[in-house]
Amino acid sequence: MPEEILNENNSCQENQELNSQTGDNVSASEPENETVSTPAEESEEKEEKKSFFGKKNKKEDALKKQVEELTAQKETLENQKKELNDKFLLLYSEFDNYKKRTNKEKLELISTASEKVIVNLLPVIDDFERAIKANEKLEDVQVIKDGFNLIYNKLMNLLKHFDVEEIEAKGAEFNTDFHEAVTHFPAQKEEDKGKVIDVTEKGYKIKDKVIRYSKVVVAQ
């Protein structure tokens, strides 16, 4: 009996040793849990890296191109601004010269117009001087009257030559565009109301421009 027990114990120990050896062999033969990359996977990784850096380079190139375009646009706008500023200064200078020239021409025109009037008025003054000299020893009143009428008509023709006309007032409807009322009188007739019944000072106009209003008496 003791021999059988010993045999069993020995067999158990042998089995344990075999199992342990087998386990060691299995553990030695089995690879550790390590990831081993295949050539295909490595090439995919390389392609991914290449594509990543390629995209990065493309973005950088696009940004550089955009910066260059914006810089070119900025230069173009600055050139346009400078050109427009030069044009503005030129136009302003031309306008200023034009304004000065027109003002000078207006002054010259006014002085020239006055000169023309005075030159044409001098013969009338000559007639007055001759009439005054002739009337010193003249006793015929009618001759004096005719002389005055002659000079007056000559002066009126001179005014017509410069488009100066008398404003018709007596008997016309009172009009503030041409008349200035100095006083009012009661109207003798109903139809005379609002009309000019007398003129105390004649008015004149050059074409359609009033240069002096007629001073009138208006019926009420």
N, CA, C and O of each residue as an XYZ file, in Angstrom:
880
protein
N       0.816     -1.197      0.000
C       0.000      0.000      0.000
C       0.851      1.249      0.000
O       0.604      2.132     -0.821
N       1.775      1.370      0.814
C       2.618      2.550      0.797
C       3.359      2.680     -0.487
O       3.660      3.794     -0.917
N       3.661      1.593     -1.109
C       4.355      1.656     -2.381
C       3.462      2.266     -3.452
O       3.939      3.040     -4.281
N       2.182      1.935     -3.450
C       1.243      2.494     -4.435
C       1.121      3.993     -4.263
O       1.060      4.738     -5.241
N       1.086      4.430     -3.011
C       0.951      5.870     -2.752
C       2.169      6.600     -3.259
O       2.067      7.682     -3.836
N       3.308      6.008     -3.043
C       4.536      6.611     -3.515
C       4.568      6.684     -5.025
O       5.032      7.668     -5.600
N       4.070      5.634     -5.667
C       4.045      5.630     -7.133
C       3.128      6.712     -7.663
O       3.432      7.376     -8.654
N       1.996      6.880     -6.987
C       1.044      7.916     -7.428
C       1.653      9.301     -7.273
O       1.505     10.160     -8.141
N       2.339      9.503     -6.157
C       2.947     10.812     -5.930
C       4.014     11.087     -6.980
O       4.161     12.199     -7.487
N       4.752     10.020     -7.282
C       5.788     10.207     -8.290
C       5.202     10.534     -9.649
O       5.705     11.382    -10.387
N       4.101      9.819     -9.957
C       3.460     10.086    -11.257
C       2.896     11.496    -11.307
O       2.936     12.155    -12.347
N       2.376     11.951    -10.186
C       1.824     13.325    -10.152
C       2.924     14.358    -10.342
O       2.760     15.352    -11.050
N       4.043     14.096     -9.694
C       5.149     15.037     -9.837
C       5.657     15.058    -11.270
O       5.989     16.112    -11.812
N       5.712     13.849    -11.887
C       6.171     13.803    -13.275
C       5.221     14.554    -14.190
O       5.630     15.275    -15.099
N       3.930     14.356    -13.916
C       2.921     15.080    -14.755
C       3.067     16.586    -14.598
O       2.966     17.330    -15.573
N       3.306     17.037    -13.362
C       3.454     18.486    -13.130
C       4.679     19.010    -13.851
O       4.664     20.095    -14.432
N       5.766     18.198    -13.800
C       6.981     18.645    -14.472
C       6.769     18.718    -15.965
O       7.226     19.647    -16.632
N       6.036     17.676    -16.504
C       5.749     17.697    -17.945
C       4.898     18.899    -18.314
O       5.130     19.580    -19.313
N       3.908     19.132    -17.472
C       3.008     20.267    -17.769
C       3.761     21.588    -17.730
O       3.554     22.484    -18.549
N       4.654     21.669    -16.727
C       5.400     22.924    -16.623
C       6.341     23.106    -17.791
O       6.511     24.212    -18.302
N       6.968     21.983    -18.221
C       7.851     22.076    -19.373
C       7.075     22.427    -20.630
O       7.505     23.235    -21.453
N       5.896     21.779    -20.751
C       5.056     22.054    -21.927
C       4.629     23.504    -21.937
O       4.634     24.158    -22.980
N       4.255     24.008    -20.760
C       3.838     25.431    -20.666
C       4.960     26.360    -21.016
O       4.776     27.383    -21.676
N       6.174     25.965    -20.538
C       7.320     26.830    -20.866
C       7.588     26.830    -22.343
O       7.895     27.858    -22.947
N       7.458     25.591    -22.941
C       7.695     25.520    -24.388
C       6.656     26.312    -25.157
O       6.971     26.984    -26.139
N       5.410     26.227    -24.701
C       4.339     26.960    -25.407
C       4.531     28.442    -25.276
O       4.400     29.199    -26.238
N       4.854     28.855    -24.025
C       5.036     30.293    -23.821
C       6.244     30.790    -24.573
O       6.285     31.934    -25.024
N       7.238     29.915    -24.708
C       8.424     30.343    -25.450
C       8.154     30.398    -26.924
O       8.667     31.270    -27.626
N       7.334     29.453    -27.413
C       7.051     29.425    -28.847
C       6.069     30.485    -29.264
O       6.135     30.974    -30.392
N       5.111     30.874    -28.340
C       4.110     31.899    -28.692
C       4.753     33.273    -28.670
O       5.522     33.568    -27.755
N       4.459     34.139    -29.664
C       5.021     35.509    -29.676
C       4.328     36.375    -28.645
O       3.177     36.143    -28.274
N       5.050     37.360    -28.201
C       4.460     38.323    -27.280
C       3.445     39.184    -28.009
O       3.461     39.283    -29.236
N       2.556     39.812    -27.231
C       1.507     40.665    -27.813
C       2.107     41.955    -28.335
O       1.924     43.011    -27.730
N       2.822     41.886    -29.451
C       3.411     43.054    -30.103
C       2.833     43.205    -31.496
O       2.608     42.218    -32.197
N       2.580     44.521    -31.916
C       2.026     44.795    -33.238
C       3.153     44.831    -34.243
O       4.075     45.638    -34.123
N       3.087     43.989    -35.204
C       4.105     43.914    -36.249
C       3.501     44.473    -37.530
O       2.501     43.952    -38.022
N       4.114     45.553    -38.085
C       3.597     46.175    -39.299
C       4.051     45.406    -40.511
O       5.200     44.980    -40.627
N       3.102     45.245    -41.412
C       3.407     44.585    -42.679
C       3.915     45.622    -43.655
O       3.706     46.813    -43.424
N       4.571     45.234    -44.731
C       5.051     46.196    -45.749
C       3.931     47.034    -46.325
O       4.127     48.217    -46.600
N       2.747     46.438    -46.514
C       1.606     47.189    -47.066
C       1.195     48.291    -46.121
O       0.921     49.422    -46.524
N       1.158     47.917    -44.796
C       0.763     48.921    -43.811
C       1.788     50.038    -43.734
O       1.436     51.211    -43.616
N       3.079     49.658    -43.805
C       4.125     50.677    -43.772
C       4.018     51.610    -44.971
O       4.195     52.821    -44.835
N       3.728     51.047    -46.159
C       3.587     51.900    -47.336
C       2.381     52.819    -47.224
O       2.419     53.963    -47.677
N       1.280     52.301    -46.602
C       0.103     53.149    -46.383
C       0.431     54.309    -45.449
O       0.014     55.446    -45.670
N       1.209     53.983    -44.371
C       1.603     55.038    -43.442
C       2.438     56.109    -44.146
O       2.261     57.309    -43.933
N       3.363     55.626    -44.998
C       4.186     56.579    -45.749
C       3.336     57.449    -46.664
O       3.560     58.654    -46.774
N       2.366     56.832    -47.316
C       1.480     57.579    -48.221
C       0.665     58.610    -47.451
O       0.468     59.737    -47.905
N       0.185     58.186    -46.242
C      -0.580     59.114    -45.426
C       0.277     60.311    -45.018
O      -0.173     61.456    -45.056
N       1.529     60.023    -44.623
C       2.425     61.127    -44.249
C       2.680     62.047    -45.431
O       2.668     63.273    -45.315
N       2.916     61.392    -46.607
C       3.144     62.200    -47.804
C       1.932     63.067    -48.123
O       2.078     64.251    -48.427
N       0.726     62.478    -48.055
C      -0.492     63.235    -48.365
C      -0.706     64.354    -47.351
O      -1.159     65.439    -47.715
N      -0.385     64.103    -46.091
C      -0.542     65.133    -45.056
C       0.373     66.322    -45.329
O      -0.049     67.478    -45.328
N       1.650     65.990    -45.566
C       2.598     67.076    -45.844
C       2.304     67.736    -47.181
O       2.530     68.932    -47.368
N       1.782     66.913    -48.127
C       1.411     67.495    -49.420
C       0.286     68.498    -49.272
O       0.329     69.576    -49.864
N      -0.736     68.145    -48.474
C      -1.843     69.066    -48.231
C      -1.348     70.318    -47.523
O      -1.777     71.432    -47.825
N      -0.432     70.115    -46.569
C       0.115     71.262    -45.843
C       0.855     72.201    -46.786
O       0.701     73.420    -46.716
N       1.657     71.617    -47.666
C       2.398     72.439    -48.630
C       1.454     73.159    -49.583
O       1.684     74.313    -49.946
N       0.382     72.464    -49.989
C      -0.594     73.093    -50.886
C      -1.265     74.288    -50.201
O      -1.451     75.335    -50.822
N      -1.628     74.134    -48.926
C      -2.244     75.233    -48.188
C      -1.291     76.411    -48.080
O      -1.682     77.565    -48.257
N      -0.015     76.094    -47.784
C       0.978     77.173    -47.686
C       1.155     77.887    -49.018
O       1.266     79.112    -49.069
N       1.181     77.098    -50.107
C       1.302     77.699    -51.438
C       0.090     78.576    -51.753
O       0.219     79.665    -52.312
N      -1.112     78.064    -51.373
C      -2.333     78.837    -51.627
C      -2.320     80.137    -50.839
O      -2.694     81.187    -51.361
N      -1.880     80.070    -49.554
C      -1.809     81.285    -48.737
C      -0.787     82.267    -49.292
O      -1.033     83.472    -49.329
N       0.367     81.747    -49.727
C       1.384     82.625    -50.334
C       0.837     83.305    -51.579
O       1.048     84.498    -51.797
N       0.124     82.520    -52.400
C      -0.448     83.078    -53.628
C      -1.483     84.147    -53.296
O      -1.544     85.194    -53.941
N      -2.305     83.862    -52.264
C      -3.314     84.832    -51.857
C      -2.665     86.111    -51.342
O      -3.118     87.214    -51.648
N      -1.586     85.952    -50.548
C      -0.868     87.129    -50.046
C      -0.284     87.940    -51.195
O      -0.343     89.170    -51.189
N       0.282     87.245    -52.185
C       0.842     87.943    -53.350
C      -0.253     88.695    -54.110
O      -0.048     89.832    -54.533
N      -1.428     88.053    -54.283
C      -2.530     88.719    -54.980
C      -3.004     89.949    -54.218
O      -3.241     91.000    -54.813
N      -3.143     89.817    -52.894
C      -3.570     90.962    -52.085
C      -2.538     92.084    -52.126
O      -2.896     93.262    -52.161
N      -1.264     91.718    -52.123
C      -0.207     92.739    -52.222
C      -0.275     93.464    -53.563
O      -0.120     94.683    -53.637
N      -0.511     92.688    -54.622
C      -0.632     93.296    -55.952
C      -1.858     94.211    -56.010
O      -1.796     95.306    -56.571
N      -2.982     93.751    -55.422
C      -4.179     94.589    -55.391
C      -3.939     95.870    -54.601
O      -4.394     96.945    -54.992
N      -3.219     95.745    -53.484
C      -2.914     96.924    -52.684
C      -2.085     97.921    -53.486
O      -2.371     99.119    -53.472
N      -1.075     97.443    -54.176
C      -0.249     98.330    -54.998
C      -1.072     98.988    -56.096
O      -0.907    100.173    -56.388
N      -1.979     98.190    -56.714
C      -2.832     98.748    -57.772
C      -3.733     99.844    -57.218
O      -3.888    100.901    -57.830
N      -4.330     99.584    -56.043
C      -5.206    100.579    -55.430
C      -4.433    101.837    -55.030
O      -4.932    102.952    -55.180
N      -3.229    101.654    -54.528
C      -2.418    102.824    -54.168
C      -2.064    103.642    -55.408
O      -2.067    104.872    -55.372
N      -1.758    102.948    -56.502
C      -1.462    103.667    -57.753
C      -2.690    104.415    -58.259
O      -2.598    105.554    -58.717
N      -3.862    103.739    -58.165
C      -5.097    104.394    -58.592
C      -5.401    105.604    -57.714
O      -5.821    106.653    -58.204
N      -5.181    105.441    -56.397
C      -5.407    106.561    -55.480
C      -4.504    107.738    -55.825
O      -4.951    108.885    -55.850
N      -3.244    107.452    -56.090
C      -2.309    108.515    -56.444
C      -2.713    109.187    -57.749
O      -2.643    110.408    -57.881
N      -3.141    108.364    -58.717
C      -3.560    108.922    -60.008
C      -4.786    109.804    -59.857
O      -4.856    110.890    -60.433
N      -5.766    109.325    -59.067
C      -6.980    110.120    -58.850
C      -6.660    111.403    -58.090
O      -7.223    112.457    -58.383
N      -5.769    111.316    -57.125
C      -5.385    112.508    -56.377
C      -4.709    113.536    -57.281
O      -4.951    114.736    -57.158
N      -3.861    113.055    -58.191
C      -3.207    113.962    -59.145
C      -4.240    114.611    -60.063
O      -4.161    115.804    -60.356
N      -5.224    113.800    -60.521
C      -6.276    114.347    -61.389
C      -7.105    115.396    -60.647
O      -7.459    116.437    -61.202
N      -7.409    115.095    -59.368
C      -8.194    116.049    -58.577
C      -7.446    117.369    -58.415
O      -8.023    118.443    -58.586
N      -6.169    117.283    -58.087
C      -5.373    118.509    -57.930
C      -5.304    119.290    -59.235
O      -5.347    120.521    -59.235
N      -5.196    118.563    -60.358
C      -5.141    119.228    -61.659
C      -6.459    119.917    -61.970
O      -6.480    121.062    -62.421
N      -7.576    119.199    -61.722
C      -8.892    119.789    -61.975
C      -9.144    120.982    -61.062
O      -9.685    122.001    -61.492
N      -8.749    120.850    -59.804
C      -8.938    121.964    -58.866
C      -8.137    123.185    -59.315
O      -8.625    124.313    -59.262
N      -6.914    122.947    -59.753
C      -6.086    124.051    -60.227
C      -6.691    124.696    -61.472
O      -6.710    125.920    -61.600
N      -7.191    123.853    -62.397
C      -7.821    124.390    -63.603
C      -9.082    125.185    -63.266
O      -9.330    126.247    -63.837
N      -9.880    124.652    -62.324
C     -11.101    125.366    -61.932
C     -10.779    126.701    -61.274
O     -11.445    127.705    -61.525
N      -9.752    126.702    -60.429
C      -9.353    127.945    -59.771
C      -8.888    128.974    -60.798
O      -9.221    130.155    -60.703
N      -8.118    128.515    -61.777
C      -7.678    129.425    -62.848
C      -8.860    129.919    -63.674
O      -8.917    131.085    -64.067
N      -9.822    128.998    -63.937
C     -11.005    129.387    -64.696
C     -11.810    130.444    -63.932
O     -12.280    131.419    -64.518
N     -11.963    130.240    -62.618
C     -12.722    131.198    -61.816
C     -12.044    132.567    -61.818
O     -12.702    133.598    -61.960
N     -10.727    132.564    -61.661
C     -10.005    133.840    -61.684
C     -10.137    134.513    -63.045
O     -10.313    135.727    -63.138
N     -10.047    133.695    -64.110
C     -10.125    134.265    -65.452
C     -11.516    134.848    -65.729
O     -11.635    135.934    -66.298
N     -12.579    134.113    -65.319
C     -13.940    134.606    -65.554
C     -14.211    135.875    -64.741
O     -14.855    136.803    -65.230
N     -13.715    135.913    -63.495
C     -13.898    137.128    -62.687
C     -13.199    138.327    -63.333
O     -13.718    139.444    -63.342
N     -12.016    138.064    -63.868
C     -11.290    139.141    -64.545
C     -12.043    139.592    -65.797
O     -12.131    140.785    -66.086
N     -12.586    138.614    -66.538
C     -13.340    138.954    -67.746
C     -14.598    139.744    -67.401
O     -14.974    140.668    -68.122
N     -15.250    139.378    -66.290
C     -16.450    140.123    -65.871
C     -16.110    141.566    -65.540
O     -16.812    142.495    -65.941
N     -15.018    141.738    -64.800
C     -14.605    143.108    -64.467
C     -14.257    143.898    -65.717
O     -14.615    145.068    -65.849
N     -13.552    143.239    -66.635
C     -13.205    143.911    -67.887
C     -14.464    144.238    -68.697
O     -14.556    145.297    -69.318
N     -15.440    143.308    -68.681
C     -16.678    143.542    -69.417
C     -17.444    144.720    -68.840
O     -17.986    145.543    -69.577
N     -17.484    144.794    -67.496
C     -18.188    145.906    -66.854
C     -17.506    147.232    -67.177
O     -18.156    148.220    -67.520
N     -16.192    147.226    -67.061
C     -15.465    148.467    -67.354
C     -15.579    148.833    -68.830
O     -15.682    150.009    -69.180
N     -15.560    147.815    -69.693
C     -15.694    148.074    -71.124
C     -17.083    148.609    -71.461
O     -17.235    149.528    -72.265
N     -18.110    148.000    -70.814
C     -19.481    148.471    -71.048
C     -19.646    149.917    -70.597
O     -20.269    150.724    -71.286
N     -19.088    150.235    -69.445
C     -19.149    151.613    -68.966
C     -18.414    152.547    -69.922
O     -18.858    153.666    -70.182
N     -17.301    152.078    -70.433
C     -16.543    152.886    -71.375
C     -17.341    153.168    -72.642
O     -17.326    154.285    -73.160
N     -18.042    152.137    -73.141
C     -18.846    152.324    -74.348
C     -19.955    153.343    -74.124
O     -20.214    154.193    -74.977
N     -20.611    153.250    -72.958
C     -21.704    154.191    -72.651
C     -21.162    155.617    -72.577
O     -21.745    156.554    -73.122
N     -20.048    155.748    -71.896
C     -19.485    157.096    -71.729
C     -19.036    157.673    -73.075
O     -19.252    158.850    -73.364
N     -18.404    156.816    -73.893
C     -17.951    157.286    -75.203
C     -19.135    157.760    -76.045
O     -19.049    158.772    -76.740
N     -20.248    157.011    -75.974
C     -21.430    157.417    -76.747
C     -22.160    158.594    -76.111
O     -22.942    159.272    -76.777
N     -21.913    158.838    -74.841
C     -22.562    159.956    -74.157
C     -21.825    161.270    -74.374
O     -22.410    162.342    -74.221
N     -20.574    161.196    -74.722
C     -19.789    162.421    -74.902
C     -20.354    163.361    -75.981
O     -20.359    164.573    -75.765
N     -20.833    162.854    -77.137
C     -21.417    163.780    -78.122
C     -22.628    164.549    -77.587
O     -22.849    165.697    -77.972
N     -23.412    163.927    -76.704
C     -24.561    164.610    -76.105
C     -24.072    165.755    -75.218
O     -24.644    166.845    -75.215
N     -23.009    165.488    -74.471
C     -22.432    166.539    -73.629
C     -21.906    167.679    -74.507
O     -22.046    168.856    -74.174
N     -21.300    167.301    -75.630
C     -20.832    168.337    -76.567
C     -21.995    169.195    -77.057
O     -21.874    170.414    -77.176
N     -23.134    168.536    -77.343
C     -24.315    169.294    -77.798
C     -24.810    170.237    -76.718
O     -25.189    171.372    -77.006
N     -24.807    169.771    -75.472
C     -25.232    170.635    -74.367
C     -24.315    171.848    -74.248
O     -24.787    172.970    -74.065
N     -23.038    171.631    -74.350
C     -22.092    172.738    -74.225
C     -22.274    173.748    -75.362
O     -22.216    174.960    -75.150
N     -22.496    173.228    -76.566
C     -22.724    174.139    -77.700
C     -24.029    174.911    -77.529
O     -24.100    176.097    -77.850
N     -25.073    174.227    -77.015
C     -26.359    174.895    -76.800
C     -26.233    175.980    -75.737
O     -26.775    177.074    -75.895
N     -25.522    175.679    -74.660
C     -25.342    176.681    -73.602
C     -24.599    177.900    -74.146
O     -24.956    179.040    -73.852
N     -23.577    177.649    -74.930
C     -22.800    178.749    -75.499
C     -23.633    179.563    -76.492
O     -23.539    180.789    -76.536
N     -24.453    178.862    -77.292
C     -25.283    179.560    -78.290
C     -26.409    180.338    -77.637
O     -26.820    181.379    -78.148
N     -26.917    179.841    -76.503
C     -28.058    180.483    -75.842
C     -27.663    181.723    -75.041
O     -28.537    182.424    -74.531
N     -26.368    182.007    -74.922
C     -25.950    183.174    -74.146
C     -26.433    184.480    -74.792
O     -26.768    185.436    -74.092
N     -26.465    184.512    -76.118
C     -26.878    185.736    -76.809
C     -28.154    185.543    -77.603
O     -28.553    186.410    -78.380
N     -28.799    184.388    -77.400
C     -30.001    184.063    -78.169
C     -31.236    184.540    -77.409
O     -31.364    184.313    -76.206
N     -32.136    185.199    -78.120
C     -33.355    185.707    -77.498
C     -34.593    184.952    -77.957
O     -35.655    185.087    -77.350
N     -34.477    184.171    -79.003
C     -35.620    183.417    -79.510
C     -35.818    182.177    -78.633
O     -34.989    181.267    -78.634
N     -36.909    182.152    -77.898
C     -37.191    181.054    -76.962
C     -37.456    179.753    -77.706
O     -37.074    178.677    -77.246
N     -38.112    179.856    -78.856
C     -38.451    178.642    -79.599
C     -37.205    177.903    -80.069
O     -37.165    176.672    -80.073
N     -36.198    178.658    -80.460
C     -34.935    178.032    -80.875
C     -34.311    177.288    -79.703
O     -33.758    176.201    -79.870
N     -34.404    177.878    -78.522
C     -33.863    177.213    -77.325
C     -34.625    175.917    -77.047
O     -34.033    174.888    -76.723
N     -35.942    175.991    -77.179
C     -36.763    174.795    -76.953
C     -36.423    173.699    -77.960
O     -36.293    172.525    -77.612
N     -36.282    174.118    -79.218
C     -35.945    173.121    -80.247
C     -34.580    172.488    -79.981
O     -34.374    171.295    -80.206
N     -33.656    173.316    -79.498
C     -32.323    172.793    -79.180
C     -32.385    171.747    -78.047
O     -31.737    170.702    -78.107
N     -33.181    172.065    -77.022
C     -33.333    171.105    -75.921
C     -33.988    169.807    -76.393
O     -33.564    168.713    -76.022
N     -35.021    169.945    -77.212
C     -35.697    168.749    -77.735
C     -34.738    167.900    -78.591
O     -34.773    166.670    -78.548
N     -33.897    168.573    -79.354
C     -32.938    167.856    -80.197
C     -31.952    167.050    -79.337
O     -31.673    165.882    -79.610
N     -31.442    167.696    -78.310
C     -30.497    166.991    -77.434
C     -31.192    165.857    -76.682
O     -30.625    164.777    -76.518
N     -32.408    166.103    -76.232
C     -33.163    165.066    -75.511
C     -33.399    163.843    -76.407
O     -33.184    162.711    -75.976
N     -33.830    164.062    -77.622
C     -34.069    162.941    -78.541
C     -32.778    162.174    -78.841
O     -32.772    160.949    -78.960
N     -31.685    162.938    -78.961
C     -30.403    162.281    -79.202
C     -30.019    161.386    -78.013
O     -29.508    160.282    -78.198
N     -30.269    161.873    -76.807
C     -29.964    161.092    -75.604
C     -30.855    159.853    -75.518
O     -30.373    158.784    -75.143
N     -32.124    159.969    -75.852
C     -33.039    158.830    -75.811
C     -32.655    157.777    -76.860
O     -32.767    156.576    -76.614
N     -32.208    158.236    -78.013
C     -31.742    157.278    -79.037
C     -30.497    156.525    -78.566
O     -30.310    155.344    -78.860
N     -29.654    157.246    -77.827
C     -28.478    156.591    -77.262
C     -28.887    155.492    -76.273
O     -28.311    154.404    -76.277
N     -29.880    155.780    -75.429
C     -30.357    154.777    -74.472
C     -30.963    153.561    -75.185
O     -30.764    152.421    -74.767
N     -31.698    153.822    -76.258
C     -32.278    152.706    -77.023
C     -31.185    151.842    -77.649
O     -31.325    150.626    -77.783
N     -30.092    152.506    -78.030
C     -28.974    151.763    -78.602
C     -28.417    150.730    -77.604
O     -27.913    149.678    -77.996
N     -28.521    151.056    -76.316
C     -28.062    150.137    -75.271
C     -29.228    149.349    -74.651
O     -29.124    148.861    -73.526
N     -30.330    149.232    -75.391
C     -31.509    148.450    -74.979
C     -32.143    148.974    -73.697
O     -32.741    148.209    -72.940
N     -32.017    150.267    -73.454
C     -32.663    150.883    -72.294
C     -34.026    151.408    -72.732
O     -34.136    152.156    -73.703
N     -35.062    151.002    -71.998
C     -36.429    151.422    -72.343
C     -37.113    152.005    -71.114
O     -36.829    151.629    -69.976
N     -38.017    152.930    -71.382
C     -38.812    153.505    -70.307
C     -39.939    152.533    -69.932
O     -40.547    151.912    -70.804
N     -40.205    152.412    -68.642
C     -41.290    151.541    -68.171
C     -42.602    152.309    -68.261
O     -42.773    153.354    -67.633
N     -43.512    151.777    -69.044
C     -44.823    152.421    -69.165
C     -45.583    152.241    -67.855
O     -45.746    151.119    -67.375
N     -46.046    153.344    -67.282
C     -46.677    153.271    -65.967
C     -48.054    153.932    -65.917
O     -48.998    153.323    -65.413
N     -48.198    155.149    -66.421
C     -49.449    155.885    -66.271
C     -50.586    155.182    -67.002
O     -50.501    154.880    -68.192
N     -51.666    154.931    -66.238
C     -52.825    154.256    -66.806
C     -52.721    152.735    -66.755
O     -53.696    152.055    -67.073
N     -51.566    152.173    -66.365
C     -51.391    150.724    -66.314
C     -51.767    150.192    -64.933
O     -51.812    150.939    -63.956
N     -52.030    148.916    -64.872
C     -52.299    148.278    -63.582
C     -51.039    148.335    -62.720
O     -49.923    148.131    -63.197
N     -51.256    148.618    -61.433
C     -50.115    148.695    -60.524
C     -49.459    147.312    -60.416
O     -50.119    146.316    -60.122
N     -48.140    147.279    -60.662
C     -47.388    146.029    -60.663
C     -46.096    146.238    -59.870
O     -45.246    147.050    -60.238
N     -45.969    145.488    -58.776
C     -44.785    145.661    -57.925
C     -43.493    145.233    -58.615
O     -42.404    145.565    -58.147
N     -43.601    144.498    -59.725
C     -42.393    144.114    -60.466
C     -41.773    145.302    -61.198
O     -40.588    145.283    -61.530
N     -42.601    146.364    -61.454
C     -42.109    147.519    -62.213
C     -42.345    148.848    -61.498
O     -41.664    149.836    -61.775
N     -43.320    148.870    -60.569
C     -43.741    150.134    -59.973
C     -43.465    150.159    -58.476
O     -43.442    149.132    -57.798
N     -43.255    151.388    -57.991
C     -43.120    151.629    -56.550
C     -44.103    152.720    -56.162
O     -43.986    153.863    -56.601
N     -45.083    152.351    -55.327
C     -46.137    153.301    -54.949
C     -45.607    154.270    -53.897
O     -45.127    153.857    -52.841
N     -45.701    155.573    -54.200
C     -45.265    156.590    -53.234
C     -46.447    157.121    -52.428
O     -46.281    157.592    -51.302
N     -47.646    157.039    -53.016
C     -48.854    157.474    -52.310
C     -50.079    156.896    -53.012
O     -49.989    156.350    -54.112
N     -51.237    157.033    -52.339
C     -52.508    156.555    -52.898
C     -53.533    157.685    -52.859
O     -53.552    158.514    -51.950
N     -54.387    157.682    -53.890
C     -55.477    158.651    -53.962
C     -56.771    157.917    -54.238
O     -56.773    156.867    -54.880
N     -57.897    158.479    -53.744
C     -59.192    157.845    -54.044
C     -59.463    157.880    -55.544
O     -59.203    158.884    -56.208
N     -59.978    156.793    -56.061
C     -60.256    156.693    -57.494
C     -61.535    157.449    -57.818
O     -62.533    157.320    -57.109
N     -61.507    158.237    -58.884
C     -62.702    158.965    -59.330
C     -63.677    158.036    -60.037
O     -64.887    158.265    -60.033
N     -63.132    156.975    -60.650
C     -63.981    156.003    -61.336
C     -63.692    154.602    -60.766
O     -62.604    154.317    -60.267
N     -64.703    153.758    -60.865
C     -64.548    152.397    -60.346
C     -63.476    151.623    -61.110
O     -62.725    150.831    -60.540
N     -63.428    151.880    -62.425
C     -62.458    151.134    -63.242
C     -61.014    151.605    -63.043
O     -60.080    150.945    -63.500
N     -60.824    152.753    -62.360
C     -59.471    153.258    -62.119
C     -58.815    152.655    -60.876
O     -57.624    152.856    -60.635
N     -59.593    151.922    -60.097
C     -59.046    151.352    -58.867
C     -57.921    150.353    -59.186
O     -58.060    149.474    -60.036
N     -56.795    150.530    -58.460
C     -55.650    149.642    -58.665
C     -54.771    150.033    -59.825
O     -53.828    149.317    -60.163
N     -55.072    151.176    -60.447
C     -54.267    151.633    -61.582
C     -53.398    152.818    -61.190
O     -53.650    153.496    -60.194
N     -52.363    153.050    -62.003
C     -51.462    154.177    -61.789
C     -52.089    155.415    -62.393
O     -52.397    155.444    -63.585
N     -52.283    156.460    -61.557
C     -52.901    157.683    -62.066
C     -51.880    158.794    -62.292
O     -52.188    159.796    -62.937
N     -50.660    158.622    -61.764
C     -49.633    159.634    -61.992
C     -48.257    159.003    -61.750
O     -48.124    158.019    -61.022
N     -47.226    159.606    -62.391
C     -45.854    159.131    -62.269
C     -45.007    160.282    -61.749
O     -44.932    161.341    -62.373
N     -44.372    160.069    -60.605
C     -43.515    161.114    -60.042
C     -42.064    160.970    -60.502
O     -41.317    161.948    -60.518
N     -41.668    159.758    -60.874
C     -40.317    159.526    -61.399
C     -40.359    158.323    -62.337
O     -40.831    157.248    -61.967
N     -39.865    158.519    -63.536
C     -39.914    157.453    -64.537
C     -38.976    156.295    -64.165
O     -37.929    156.485    -63.545
N     -39.393    155.102    -64.566
C     -38.568    153.926    -64.377
C     -38.012    153.430    -65.699
O     -38.572    153.698    -66.762
N     -36.906    152.704    -65.621
C     -36.267    152.215    -66.850
C     -35.829    150.750    -66.646
O     -35.622    150.282    -65.527
N     -35.704    150.067    -67.768
C     -35.247    148.682    -67.746
C     -34.326    148.441    -68.944
O     -34.455    149.077    -69.990
N     -33.408    147.516    -68.761
C     -32.557    147.051    -69.859
C     -33.056    145.671    -70.254
O     -32.894    144.699    -69.516
N     -33.666    145.603    -71.431
C     -34.359    144.387    -71.873
C     -35.426    144.042    -70.844
O     -36.384    144.800    -70.694
N     -35.296    142.905    -70.114
C     -36.314    142.540    -69.128
C     -35.871    142.830    -67.699
O     -36.594    142.503    -66.758
N     -34.708    143.432    -67.517
C     -34.203    143.712    -66.180
C     -34.492    145.165    -65.796
O     -34.115    146.097    -66.507
N     -35.161    145.336    -64.666
C     -35.492    146.673    -64.188
C     -34.250    147.282    -63.545
O     -33.664    146.700    -62.631
N     -33.854    148.463    -64.032
C     -32.702    149.149    -63.432
C     -33.160    150.298    -62.531
O     -32.393    150.782    -61.698
N     -34.414    150.734    -62.702
C     -35.001    151.705    -61.784
C     -36.523    151.594    -61.846
O     -37.119    151.634    -62.923
N     -37.139    151.453    -60.670
C     -38.591    151.310    -60.606
C     -39.267    152.668    -60.810
O     -38.739    153.716    -60.438
N     -40.439    152.607    -61.405
C     -41.229    153.838    -61.589
C     -41.908    154.180    -60.272
O     -42.576    153.339    -59.670
N     -41.734    155.427    -59.827
C     -42.409    155.892    -58.616
C     -43.746    156.481    -59.035
O     -43.804    157.430    -59.816
N     -44.824    155.903    -58.503
C     -46.156    156.214    -59.038
C     -47.141    156.500    -57.928
O     -46.911    156.200    -56.757
N     -48.271    157.106    -58.349
C     -49.425    157.345    -57.465
C     -50.514    156.362    -57.902
O     -50.839    156.266    -59.085
N     -51.065    155.642    -56.941
C     -52.029    154.586    -57.242
C     -53.401    154.980    -56.746
O     -53.554    155.515    -55.648
N     -54.419    154.701    -57.590
C     -55.802    154.979    -57.218
C     -56.356    153.830    -56.376
O     -56.116    152.653    -56.647
N     -57.122    154.229    -55.322
C     -57.739    153.217    -54.467
C     -59.269    153.218    -54.637
O     -59.962    152.429    -53.994
